Amino acid sequence: MQDDSDRFFVLTGGPGSGKTTLIEALRTEGFATAPEAGRGIIRDQMAIGGRALPWRDRAVFAELMLSWELRSWHAAHSETGPVFFDRGAPDTIGYLRLCGLPVPDHLTSAARKCRYARRVFVAPPWPEIFTQDEERKQTLDEAERTFRSVTGIYAELGYELVALPLAPVEERLRLVIDQAGLR
């Protein structure tokens, strides 16, 4: 597998912590981005009456998330500059652990082979902006547990976690660009 990990940057954390807003700001600044798998899968599965939903079949949902993340990782190789990912393959391991489900060997293998830049940007729980909707049904408590689970797996895999401040998107954007070495 081609190693472009030094230019593949992940934003992770619990739901409702401002990751997607920051990804949109990075896209507006001209950076390539990869969307979050979970919301896209939920939207598609709801539209077709599928069962790969976190409230119906978490294991199948996780497999689709992994597939989406691998596709995004491979597609990013065609980009010439930095790429920012709204979550990465290790998030799927964090999700399975959170749910108390076994982590298949192929998932661990994918997380070890499909590497990202050493610095992973972490959006901590932010109760003031957290909301639920049709696709995000988790409670704030679940969002906080998700945060701990996904950040734990990135740390286990040797990534350096860079906490994003609970601050306006412009401040977060500056921090990410600076910490990624893009200025």
N, C-alpha and C positions, 0 to 999 in steps of 0.2 A: 504494500500500500504506500502510495506517495505520502511523504511527511511534510505537510504544510502547516503543522500545528502551531508554529510561531506566529501565524497571522490569523488563526481561527480563535476568536474570543467568545467566551460563553458568559451570558448573564443568567443567573439562577436565583432561586429563593422560593419562598412560598407564594401561593396565589394571592393576588390583590396587593402586591408590594411595589407596583410601578415598573415592572420589567418591560412590559410591552410598550408602555409610553416612552420609555428610554430607547427601546429598539426603533420606534417610529422616529424619534429625534435623530438617532444615528443615521437612519435612512435619508431623512431630510438634509442632513449634512453631506450626503453623497456616498456614504459607506454602504457596501453590500450587506444584506441581512438575511437571516433565515428565520421564518416564523415559528412560533410555538406549535408543537405537535398536538398537545392535548386539546386545545380549543378547536383546531381544524378537524380533528377526528370526531370530537363530540358533535360538531355542526354536521359533518357528513353522515355520521351514524344516526343522528336524529332525523335527518332528511330522508334517509332510506329505511328507517325502522330497524336499523341494525342492533346487534346485541353488544358490540364492543364499546360499552359505555361504563364509566367508573361505578355507576350504581346498578349495573346489570352483570357484567362479566369483566372483572378487573384484570384477570390474566390475559384475556384476549385484547383488552384495551392496551395493556403494557406491550404486548407484541406489536401492535400497530404503532405505538409510540416509538419503539425501537426501530421499526422499519422506516418511519418518517425521518427519524434522526439520522439514520444511516444514509438515506437518500439525500438529505440536506448536506451532510458531511461530504459525500461524494460530489454533489453538484457544486459545492463551494470551491472545489479544485479548479473549476473553469474560470473563476474570478481571479483577477490579477492582483488585487490589493487585499487589505484586511476584510474579514467577514465577521459579523457579529451574530451570534446564535441566541435566540430566545429559548434557552435550555439546551442541553446536549444529551448524548447517549447515557452518561452516568445518572442523569435524573430519573431514568426508568428504573434503575436499581434502587434508588432512594424511594421511589413510589412503591415498588413491590415490598420493600422492607417496611415501609409505613403501613401497608395493608396486611402485614403478617404473612405474605405469600413467599414461596420459595423463589430464589433467584436462579434461573437456569444458567448452566455453564456458558452457553452461547452469548448470553447477555453480558456476563463478566468479560468474556473474550472480546466482545465488541467494544466495551468501555476501555479495555486496555490497548486495543489496536487503533481505534479511531481517536487519536489524541487531539487536544486543543492546546492553545497557548497556556503556559504555566500559570499565569494569573487568571483567575476566574472571578468575575464580578458578582457579588452577592447582595441581593436586595433583602434586607431584614424585614420582619413583619412591621407593618405600618398601620395600626388600627384606624388612624384618622382618614385614610384613603380606601381602606378595605371595603369592598361591596360584594354582594352576591347577585347572581343573575341566572338566566336559563342554563348557561353552560358552566358557571362557577357556583356550585351548590355547597362547597365546603364552608364550615364555620370558621371564625377567626382562630379558634383553638386548633382546628385541623390545619389551617394555614401555617400556624406556628410550628406544629409537629412536622409538617412537610418541609419547612425551612430547615429544621434540625436534621431531618433525614437526608435531604439532598446535599446539604453542606457537608454532612458527615462522610458521604461517599466520595465527594471530590477531595476532601482532606485525605482519606484513606488511599486514594489513587495518586497522591503526591502533588496535588495542585495547591497553589498559594491562593488563599481566599482574600479578596479585597472587598471589604464591606462598603456598600454605598451609603452615603448619609441620607437621613430622612430630611430631604431638602428638595427644592424645586428641580424640575427636570434639567434646567440649564446648568445648575451646579453639578448634578450627577453626570451630565454629558461632558463637561470640562474634566471632571475627575477621570472618567473612563478614557477619554482621548489622551490625557496626560499619562495615566498609568499604563496605557497600552503602547506608549512611546510614539504616538502618531502626530506630535507637534514638534 
